[in-house]
């Protein structure tokens, strides 16, 4: 009987990873190829607008996805993750489908910057909460495996969009993406389970002071890590949005420039798994988790400047995209695991959501700032943008290092007694 129960628990735990993979495939697999859409809109539907104006679509998209974590995280803690998984499964493909009929900037803002990221957030936070409740010792590997869905999703969807938009039509490409999204998102519904011992008093009402304000005031490590990720979010999505445009700027044809985003997603696949595996080398050491996060953020910064700055050919840009994908993928894969490591198990959803809400303001202004830098650079060059992204990532790495120094070794927070 006991062996049977343990096997069921193991099955449900790894099923949550499958759901996490599907959620990341749909949510960030789509959001991370924003550069493909921005480059396409720049030469088609929104060709009369400046890069800064177009970039608001991607920036608002990232903001809504991150900011909605405050609500989604608390809903997960109160009612479990499945209600969000069901809603997101229908909302995300529906939003993508609507974007096929958009022709004006405001329409793209409503659909692609509100409906789509809200559905994506529901899938991401529901599956993240589910995995966090099942894993501790192998949490880094579990998150690493799940977040490869983002990379594979980015590769698949950028390839599908590239092929169909150039050979068929934009509408047909978007229809295909919506169908793929719905089929994969359905996997998140049965896999969004949560350990009973973690549910506790979850259905208490949201207390803004205790759930949002108190962690930042009373826990310096949590506050510093939030500041670190906020600085990181000022720069981390800039290459995703502008590396394809940079390829166009140096003379790469549109069909091959879109391959840059595919290379970035492919590199991210390696980075996410590798970062999770490295973090689990010393799974019970908080300082080690912070050190790993610091290292990948520093690598991402150095990739933006000088590596991206020095890329002047198609092959060089594709190589840089793959390297940056690996580094940035590690950053994005580790931060939910680090938050779970320093938070009570019953509040993981709320903590990830609260942190994401603060980080959202960095993502909101990052792309417009980057677009403004390009617009004010003589000849539309990308050197200033590359230095800006590198500086933001370097600032995040420095603050993350400080947070790690303040993080104490030893016992993990409440609820981390599991051995999965």
Steps between C-alpha positions, in 0.01 A plus 500: 500500500773747599699422186187558292440838662862603441478398135184705459673800657798456270269478200308814597824687568648426159163552335515856635832538315329389179237763567771755572663417167168546320428825684842643417470380139179698461570803719864595451544303181265758350601808700871447440461522121364853528798612289365298207169685514654843556733453203206386286274788608781746429494402132128423464197607709677773701764611249402867552586495872835548674686212672424657839125505428496141379709385797218595738317187380775273630565709808137508610478128427781426745355741756152344502640147521721589798262739679210255489711266712379687809146380433583164343738402777244572769226311314733199488556518875127539569337257259779295347652534153246317285246782471769722349621224270152451358443873444843553345457202268215679327604864539851477350406330168195726471717811531748371244212425262369855536841645408454361148237768438692796648616778270548801730732567793221527757356166389835328547531662842161369617544149363873428505587713802206417728296191411793285388737571794219463754427152368872424492536612863223265609677204342841598638402572861269200531764253383775673701296475821429135429867409451612704801274299728646165390877558478783618725822302455443463127324833457773650283495207258118491500477870417782466248320220318169686507647824373645326195141518380555873452802436278340222298181703471700796375677288239179336380288812489761726345562237231127454432444876483805551280399231251130578478523880510753510215358216289126527574363793700517668840148385585575136422814514713306640796223240462762224513657648815160520672427135422840388631451704815161352579608139448807534724327713765241228557778294662523750789148426625543141629860563608431803722492316833630612839608319817226496761734592788587827324141616454444573874298820550527606141143624465553801718440836336788691347670716763691766310720591794598145595513351152659789313653767724630295792740272307681803356525681834587206727715283273803684357606201288161482329497878447854499356426211266187681381712810430751281318237349273339842442832633371544183295158547344605846382735330255438128463227521234671766290698250288188287457320802356781665303756243391295412190466872422876537544549219248281690254702814569829336399348369176366153583182420297172482696452125460846428643485778760206321662730197548685705763211459742492127427871476586437690823223261600716198416784634715256563781414129503855412608528789744185419690588135559865570576422779748251280685749213518775728633263650760418151627867413563449656843122497514469595870737797481328831441830672430571251223162574341578871502852441370366301205249775420773763526723307262244458223393866527862610467541278192188653345642847559833417336318349204318829435820702528752441355396181313179627339658841444780336300263289285507638147399199288209259479698210646631715784152620594358146492786377722447789741127426509563138597745599775266767634211256492697259719595769755163673516322164509696414814392826663133446422510134603653560842312792649175315591710225658695754705179668619361160600824430688468808721120496550253304718345225289143623560589845363714409198232601251444835670874567531572422134203716405602792721853490367378477141273801555798715599714361219225585252578871516851429376366306204244774429759770433787286369403469134380861456829617652689273262291617204559861598875440513493354147287789375744758637813322378645636176416264216274291726798311643464247781816567703325710766223243533752219546687691771172583675393132511844394626496766773155398628600133513828584674311701762270203561797266537669729755189531718440124476855444626430729797178312575693174496751637749215588736327165455572263787606137459312223673142393535256583227177684561173350619367221284834401348524170675413308184764287332382500139 
